[in-house]
Amino acid sequence: MLVVMQHGAASAEVDRVVSVIKEMGYDARPMPGAQRTAIGVVGNDGRVNASRLAALPGVQEIIHVTKPYKQVSREWKPESTIVTIAPGVSFGGTDIPIISGPCSVESEEQILEAAHAVVAAGGTALRGGAFKPRSSPYSFQGLGKKGLELLALARRETGLPIVTEAMDDEGAHIVAEIADCIQVGARNMQNYSLLKSVGRIGKPVLLKRGMAATIADLLLSAEYILSEGNSQVILCERGVRSFDPSSRNMFDLTAIPTVHKLSHLPIVGDPSHGTGIRDKVTPMARAALAAGADGIIVEMHPHPDNALSDGAQSLFPDQLATLVEELRAVAAAIGRRVTPSPAA
């Protein structure tokens, strides 16, 4: 439920509504807007006495939120949320950041070469897994804390903010010490204890859609993070499982405008995992941006043939540079722009 205050409502009137909501046994979340303040009622079990709130001074109307998710919905917050992971790198506004880098951090030489290639291509942030959830227990699982140290080194050398994955509560706190944005991968989208943990930590979160998740499932997972007080969530469409073996996944472009209609949170496209095939990454990245994506995340490896994970879907450095140029043209055509790299 949302309590919408009148334009120009006094702070004392807002405080009175918050006080009454708490007296009724619920939590209140004031959300000041450009024109007026709205107050969200958290914990609504369907028995809230709306008439009591409607009668308070300064209240304009009561809006009942009917979606199973509340705080992520446009009904709760009509204005788009802008999530900033580092100075000059924001998702949800006019600018479109490009996140790129290898699937996994493999060595100091590899991640530094990759980071410099991202900057040279015009990328905005560096991705790279220190902790890697893999389908097979015998596959490369990442370098762990050493990988995080190497990512921090790459940031010092290039200025690129870091996006990297956490797999559990302990790992989330370790990742938060280094990363600018904590990634929750597709396999952990419904790891609710992890979602609560990153919500309490409070750092920006990149939440990837699960391989068999509906959009409602994705938004409900984001709701876990917001319910812990962290509104800095970036959603990510990365493809879902389908019956067609011609690509790794089905990259669901319709998810981008659908999420924009339903939620105020920004959403980025991941055509690398969305297709799993290098020559499909570039056209799908262009399409995702044209569909309204608030950012693009693509895998790039300095030497994909030697990659320890996901080499088949990783771009070569020169392919990334070409893609960024093409994305600039697409962005310009729809009144947006690609965020400049730190070296620009």
C-alpha positions as CSV (number, residue, x, y, z in Angstrom):
1,M,0.0,0.0,0.0
2,L,1.1,3.5,-0.8
3,V,0.0,6.7,1.0
4,V,0.4,9.6,-1.4
5,M,0.8,13.0,0.3
6,Q,-0.6,16.2,-1.1
7,H,1.8,18.6,-2.9
8,G,3.5,20.7,-0.4
9,A,2.5,18.5,2.6
10,A,4.4,19.6,5.7
11,S,7.1,17.4,7.2
12,A,5.0,17.2,10.4
13,E,2.1,15.7,8.4
14,V,4.4,13.2,6.8
15,D,5.8,12.3,10.2
16,R,2.3,11.9,11.6
17,V,1.4,9.4,8.8
18,V,4.6,7.4,9.5
19,S,3.8,7.4,13.2
20,V,0.2,6.1,12.7
21,I,1.5,3.4,10.3
22,K,3.9,2.2,13.0
23,E,1.1,2.3,15.6
24,M,-0.8,0.0,13.4
25,G,2.0,-2.5,13.5
26,Y,3.6,-2.0,10.1
27,D,6.8,-0.4,8.8
28,A,6.7,2.9,6.9
29,R,9.1,3.9,4.1
30,P,8.8,7.6,3.2
31,M,9.9,8.3,-0.5
32,P,10.2,12.0,-1.2
33,G,9.5,12.8,-4.9
34,A,10.0,15.8,-7.1
35,Q,6.3,16.8,-6.7
36,R,5.1,15.0,-3.5
37,T,6.1,12.4,-0.9
38,A,4.7,8.9,-0.9
39,I,4.9,6.6,2.1
40,G,5.1,2.8,1.5
41,V,3.4,0.5,4.0
42,V,5.7,-2.5,4.5
43,G,4.3,-5.8,6.0
44,N,0.8,-5.2,4.8
45,D,-1.1,-8.4,5.5
46,G,-4.3,-7.1,3.8
47,R,-5.8,-5.9,7.0
48,V,-4.6,-2.3,7.0
49,N,-7.3,0.2,7.9
50,A,-6.9,2.5,4.9
51,S,-9.6,4.8,6.0
52,R,-7.7,5.7,9.2
53,L,-4.7,6.8,7.0
54,A,-6.9,8.6,4.4
55,A,-8.4,10.8,7.1
56,L,-5.0,12.2,8.2
57,P,-4.0,15.8,7.3
58,G,-2.0,16.1,4.2
59,V,-3.0,12.7,2.7
60,Q,-4.1,12.9,-0.9
61,E,-4.9,9.3,-1.8
62,I,-4.3,5.6,-0.9
63,I,-3.0,3.3,-3.6
64,H,-3.2,-0.4,-3.1
65,V,-0.3,-2.3,-4.7
66,T,-1.7,-5.5,-6.2
67,K,1.6,-7.1,-7.4
68,P,3.2,-9.8,-5.3
69,Y,6.3,-7.7,-5.3
70,K,5.9,-4.2,-3.8
71,Q,9.0,-2.1,-3.4
72,V,10.4,-2.9,-6.9
73,S,7.2,-2.0,-8.6
74,R,6.4,1.2,-10.6
75,E,3.3,1.5,-8.4
76,W,5.5,1.9,-5.4
77,K,8.0,4.3,-7.1
78,P,7.0,5.8,-10.4
79,E,10.4,7.4,-11.0
80,S,13.2,5.3,-12.4
81,T,15.9,4.4,-9.9
82,I,19.5,5.4,-10.9
83,V,22.1,3.1,-9.4
84,T,25.6,4.5,-9.2
85,I,28.5,2.0,-8.7
86,A,31.3,4.5,-9.0
87,P,31.7,8.2,-9.8
88,G,30.4,8.7,-13.4
89,V,29.2,5.1,-13.7
90,S,25.4,5.0,-13.3
91,F,22.6,2.7,-14.5
92,G,19.1,3.9,-15.3
93,G,19.7,7.3,-16.6
94,T,20.6,8.6,-20.1
95,D,24.1,7.1,-20.1
96,I,24.7,3.4,-20.8
97,P,27.7,1.8,-19.1
98,I,29.5,-1.1,-20.8
99,I,30.8,-3.8,-18.4
100,S,33.3,-6.2,-19.9
101,G,36.1,-8.6,-19.0
102,P,36.8,-12.3,-18.8
103,C,34.5,-14.9,-17.3
104,S,37.2,-15.7,-14.7
105,V,40.2,-14.1,-13.2
106,E,43.0,-16.5,-14.2
107,S,46.3,-14.7,-13.4
108,E,47.7,-11.2,-12.9
109,E,48.9,-11.0,-16.4
110,Q,45.5,-12.0,-17.9
111,I,43.3,-9.7,-15.8
112,L,45.6,-6.7,-16.3
113,E,45.7,-7.3,-20.1
114,A,42.0,-7.6,-20.1
115,A,41.4,-4.5,-18.0
116,H,43.6,-2.4,-20.3
117,A,41.8,-3.8,-23.3
118,V,38.4,-2.8,-21.8
119,V,39.6,0.8,-21.3
120,A,41.1,0.9,-24.8
121,A,37.9,-0.3,-26.3
122,G,35.8,2.3,-24.5
123,G,34.4,0.1,-21.8
124,T,33.2,1.5,-18.4
125,A,33.6,-1.2,-15.8
126,L,35.5,-4.5,-15.4
127,R,33.8,-7.9,-14.8
128,G,35.7,-11.0,-13.8
129,G,34.9,-13.9,-11.5
130,A,37.0,-14.6,-8.5
131,F,34.4,-17.1,-7.2
132,K,32.8,-19.2,-10.0
133,P,29.8,-21.4,-9.7
134,R,30.2,-24.1,-12.3
135,S,27.9,-26.9,-13.5
136,S,30.7,-29.4,-13.1
137,P,32.6,-29.8,-9.8
138,Y,35.7,-30.5,-11.9
139,S,35.6,-27.2,-13.8
140,F,37.8,-24.2,-12.8
141,Q,36.2,-22.6,-9.8
142,G,38.1,-19.3,-9.7
143,L,41.0,-18.0,-7.6
144,G,38.9,-16.9,-4.7
145,K,40.5,-14.1,-2.5
146,K,43.6,-14.0,-4.7
147,G,41.3,-13.2,-7.7
148,L,39.7,-10.3,-5.7
149,E,43.2,-8.9,-5.0
150,L,44.0,-9.1,-8.7
151,L,40.8,-7.3,-9.6
152,A,41.7,-4.5,-7.1
153,L,45.1,-4.3,-8.8
154,A,43.4,-3.9,-12.2
155,R,41.2,-1.1,-10.8
156,R,44.2,0.7,-9.5
157,E,45.9,0.5,-12.8
158,T,42.9,1.5,-15.0
159,G,40.3,3.2,-12.9
160,L,37.7,0.7,-13.9
161,P,35.1,-0.1,-11.2
162,I,34.7,-3.8,-10.5
163,V,31.7,-6.1,-10.8
164,T,32.2,-9.6,-9.5
165,E,30.1,-12.4,-8.1
166,A,29.4,-13.6,-4.6
167,M,28.1,-17.1,-4.0
168,D,27.2,-17.2,-0.3
169,D,26.9,-15.0,2.8
170,E,30.5,-15.3,3.7
171,G,31.6,-14.6,0.2
172,A,29.4,-11.6,-0.1
173,H,31.1,-9.9,2.7
174,I,34.5,-10.7,1.3
175,V,33.5,-9.5,-2.2
176,A,32.0,-6.3,-0.7
177,E,35.4,-5.3,0.7
178,I,36.8,-5.1,-2.9
179,A,34.0,-4.8,-5.5
180,D,32.1,-1.7,-6.5
181,C,29.1,-3.9,-7.4
182,I,28.2,-7.4,-6.1
183,Q,26.9,-9.8,-8.7
184,V,24.4,-12.4,-7.8
185,G,24.5,-14.9,-10.6
186,A,21.7,-16.8,-12.3
187,R,22.2,-19.9,-10.2
188,N,21.8,-17.9,-7.1
189,M,18.9,-15.7,-8.1
190,Q,16.7,-17.6,-5.6
191,N,19.3,-18.1,-2.9
192,Y,17.2,-16.0,-0.5
193,S,19.7,-16.0,2.3
194,L,22.3,-14.5,-0.1
195,L,19.8,-12.0,-1.3
196,K,19.1,-10.9,2.3
197,S,22.8,-10.7,3.0
198,V,23.6,-8.4,0.0
199,G,20.5,-6.4,1.0
200,R,21.9,-5.8,4.4
201,I,25.5,-5.1,3.1
202,G,24.0,-2.2,1.1
203,K,26.4,-2.1,-1.8
204,P,25.1,-2.0,-5.4
205,V,23.9,-5.4,-6.6
206,L,23.7,-6.8,-10.2
207,L,21.0,-9.5,-10.0
208,K,20.9,-11.9,-12.9
209,R,17.7,-13.6,-14.1
210,G,17.7,-17.4,-13.4
211,M,17.9,-19.9,-16.2
212,A,14.2,-20.9,-15.7
213,A,12.9,-17.8,-14.0
214,T,9.9,-15.7,-15.0
215,I,10.1,-12.0,-14.8
216,A,7.9,-12.1,-11.7
217,D,10.4,-14.5,-10.2
218,L,13.2,-12.0,-10.9
219,L,11.4,-9.1,-9.5
220,L,10.5,-11.0,-6.3
221,S,14.1,-11.9,-5.9
222,A,15.0,-8.2,-6.1
223,E,12.2,-7.5,-3.6
224,Y,14.3,-9.6,-1.0
225,I,17.2,-7.2,-1.5
226,L,15.0,-4.0,-1.3
227,S,13.2,-5.4,1.8
228,E,16.5,-5.4,3.6
229,G,16.9,-1.7,2.9
230,N,19.1,-1.7,-0.2
231,S,17.5,-0.1,-3.3
232,Q,20.7,-0.1,-5.3
233,V,19.8,-3.1,-7.5
234,I,20.5,-3.5,-11.2
235,L,18.6,-6.3,-12.9
236,C,20.1,-8.4,-15.7
237,E,18.6,-10.4,-18.6
238,R,21.0,-13.2,-19.4
239,G,18.8,-15.7,-21.3
240,V,16.6,-18.5,-20.2
241,R,16.6,-22.2,-21.0
242,S,14.7,-23.3,-24.1
243,F,14.2,-26.4,-26.2
244,D,16.3,-25.1,-29.1
245,P,19.9,-26.3,-29.1
246,S,21.1,-23.7,-31.6
247,S,22.3,-21.4,-28.8
248,R,23.2,-21.7,-25.1
249,N,20.0,-19.9,-24.0
250,M,17.2,-17.9,-25.4
251,F,18.1,-14.2,-25.0
252,D,14.8,-12.7,-24.0
253,L,14.8,-9.2,-25.4
254,T,11.2,-8.6,-24.4
255,A,12.2,-8.8,-20.8
256,I,13.8,-5.4,-21.1
257,P,10.7,-3.3,-21.9
258,T,8.6,-5.5,-19.7
259,V,10.8,-4.8,-16.7
260,H,10.8,-1.1,-17.5
261,K,7.0,-1.1,-17.4
262,L,6.7,-3.1,-14.2
263,S,9.7,-1.9,-12.2
264,H,11.6,1.3,-11.5
265,L,14.9,-0.7,-11.3
266,P,17.4,-0.5,-14.2
267,I,18.0,-3.6,-16.3
268,V,21.1,-4.5,-18.3
269,G,21.5,-7.1,-21.1
270,D,24.1,-10.0,-21.1
271,P,24.2,-11.3,-24.6
272,S,27.3,-13.4,-23.8
273,H,25.4,-15.8,-21.5
274,G,22.2,-15.1,-23.5
275,T,23.6,-16.8,-26.6
276,G,26.8,-18.6,-25.6
277,I,28.2,-18.1,-29.1
278,R,30.7,-15.4,-29.9
279,D,29.3,-14.4,-33.3
280,K,25.8,-13.9,-31.8
281,V,27.0,-11.6,-29.0
282,T,27.5,-8.4,-31.0
283,P,24.1,-8.4,-32.8
284,M,22.3,-9.2,-29.6
285,A,24.1,-6.5,-27.7
286,R,23.0,-4.0,-30.3
287,A,19.4,-5.3,-30.1
288,A,19.4,-5.1,-26.3
289,L,20.5,-1.5,-26.3
290,A,17.9,-0.7,-28.9
291,A,15.2,-2.4,-26.8
292,G,16.1,0.0,-23.9
293,A,18.8,-1.8,-21.9
294,D,20.4,0.5,-19.2
295,G,23.7,-1.2,-19.7
296,I,25.5,-4.0,-21.5
297,I,27.7,-6.7,-19.9
298,V,29.8,-8.8,-22.3
299,E,32.6,-11.2,-21.8
300,M,36.0,-10.4,-23.4
301,H,39.2,-12.4,-23.0
302,P,42.6,-11.3,-24.3
303,H,43.1,-14.8,-25.6
304,P,39.7,-16.6,-25.7
305,D,41.2,-19.9,-27.1
306,N,43.1,-20.2,-23.8
307,A,40.3,-19.2,-21.5
308,L,39.6,-21.4,-18.5
309,S,35.9,-20.8,-18.7
310,D,33.4,-19.5,-21.4
311,G,36.0,-19.0,-24.1
312,A,33.5,-19.8,-26.9
313,Q,31.3,-16.8,-26.0
314,S,34.1,-14.3,-25.2
315,L,34.9,-11.5,-27.6
316,F,38.4,-10.7,-28.7
317,P,39.6,-7.2,-27.7
318,D,39.3,-5.9,-31.2
319,Q,35.7,-7.2,-31.4
320,L,34.9,-5.4,-28.2
321,A,36.2,-2.1,-29.6
322,T,34.1,-2.5,-32.7
323,L,31.0,-3.4,-30.6
324,V,31.4,-0.3,-28.4
325,E,31.6,1.9,-31.5
326,E,28.4,0.3,-32.8
327,L,26.7,0.7,-29.5
328,R,27.5,4.4,-29.5
329,A,25.7,4.7,-32.8
330,V,22.7,2.8,-31.5
331,A,22.6,4.9,-28.3
332,A,22.7,8.2,-30.3
333,A,19.8,7.0,-32.4
334,I,17.6,6.6,-29.3
335,G,18.7,9.8,-27.5
336,R,21.2,8.2,-25.1
337,R,25.0,7.7,-25.0
338,V,27.5,5.1,-24.0
339,T,29.2,6.1,-20.8
340,P,32.9,7.2,-21.5
341,S,35.6,5.0,-20.1
342,P,37.7,6.3,-17.1
343,A,40.6,7.1,-19.5
344,A,38.4,9.1,-21.9
